[in-house]
């Protein structure tokens, strides 16, 4: 059986979960689609967010490293986009929790947390 290069990489990572830290796979904050806490969700902003293809969008206050909430794209179904609503207000209404982890936590620990429903 022939294993493609990308399949080999995936299998390698899966077998090394105990030795890989989340820092190795995390998206750098400057590459994350993130919105400020005062962002208003109007038709244009909702279209922009939806076009990213992400199911969740972090909300920050003052600086990008200060993530205070998370917006879930599925929540757009509950609002009237013509009116415009603050992103933070929508997130707070649904009480979406944030989950934090340290950079040195290994992937096997995170996987177990996912299995237990922590995320």
C-alpha positions in Angstrom: 0.0 0.0 0.0 1.3 3.4 -1.0 0.9 6.3 1.5 0.8 9.8 0.1 3.1 12.4 1.7 0.3 14.3 3.4 -1.2 11.1 4.8 2.3 10.2 6.1 2.5 13.6 7.8 -0.9 13.2 9.4 -0.1 9.7 10.7 3.2 11.0 12.1 1.5 13.8 14.0 -1.1 11.5 15.4 1.5 9.1 16.7 3.4 12.0 18.3 0.6 13.8 20.2 2.4 13.4 23.5 5.5 15.2 22.2 3.9 18.1 20.3 2.8 21.3 22.1 -0.2 23.3 21.1 2.1 26.2 20.2 3.3 24.2 17.2 -0.2 24.1 15.7 -1.8 27.3 16.9 -2.6 30.0 14.4 -0.6 33.1 15.1 -2.8 36.0 16.4 -1.9 38.2 13.4 -3.2 35.5 11.1 -6.5 35.1 12.9 -9.7 36.7 11.6 -10.7 38.6 14.7 -13.1 41.5 15.4 -13.0 44.4 17.9 -15.6 44.5 20.8 -17.3 47.5 19.3 -17.9 45.8 15.9 -21.5 46.2 14.7 -23.0 43.3 12.9 -24.7 44.7 9.9 -25.4 43.0 6.6 -21.9 43.8 5.2 -20.0 42.6 8.3 -22.1 39.4 8.5 -21.3 38.7 4.8 -17.6 39.4 5.5 -17.5 37.1 8.5 -19.4 34.3 6.7 -17.1 34.5 3.8 -14.1 33.6 6.0 -15.5 30.1 6.4 -14.9 30.1 10.2 -17.6 28.9 12.6 -16.3 31.0 15.4 -14.7 34.5 15.5 -12.8 35.8 18.5 -13.7 39.3 19.8 -11.0 41.4 21.3 -10.8 44.6 23.4 -8.1 47.2 22.9 -5.5 44.8 21.5 -5.7 41.5 19.6 -4.0 39.5 22.4 -6.9 40.5 24.7 -9.7 38.1 23.5 -12.7 38.6 25.7 -15.5 36.7 23.8 -16.3 34.5 20.9 -18.9 35.0 18.2 -20.5 31.9 16.8 -21.6 32.3 13.2 -24.7 30.1 13.7 -26.0 32.9 16.0 -26.6 35.1 12.9 -29.8 33.1 12.3 -31.3 34.9 15.3 -30.7 38.5 14.3 -32.0 41.0 11.8 -28.8 42.0 9.9 -30.4 45.3 8.6 -30.7 46.6 12.1 -27.1 46.0 13.3 -26.2 44.6 16.7 -22.9 44.9 18.5 -21.0 41.6 18.2 -20.2 41.5 21.9 -23.9 41.9 22.8 -24.8 38.9 20.6 -22.0 36.8 22.1 -23.0 37.8 25.6 -26.6 36.9 24.9 -25.6 33.4 24.0 -23.1 33.2 26.9 -20.4 31.6 24.8 -17.5 30.6 27.0 -13.9 30.9 26.1 -11.4 28.1 26.7 -7.8 28.9 27.4 -4.8 26.7 27.3 -1.1 27.2 27.8 1.4 27.0 24.9 3.3 24.1 26.4 0.3 21.8 26.8 0.7 18.7 24.6 -1.9 17.7 22.0 -2.8 14.4 23.8 -4.0 16.5 26.8 -6.1 18.8 24.6 -7.6 15.8 22.8 -8.6 14.3 26.1 -10.2 17.6 27.1 -12.2 17.7 23.9 -13.4 14.2 24.5 -14.5 15.2 28.0 -16.4 18.1 26.6 -14.2 20.9 27.9 -14.2 22.7 24.6 
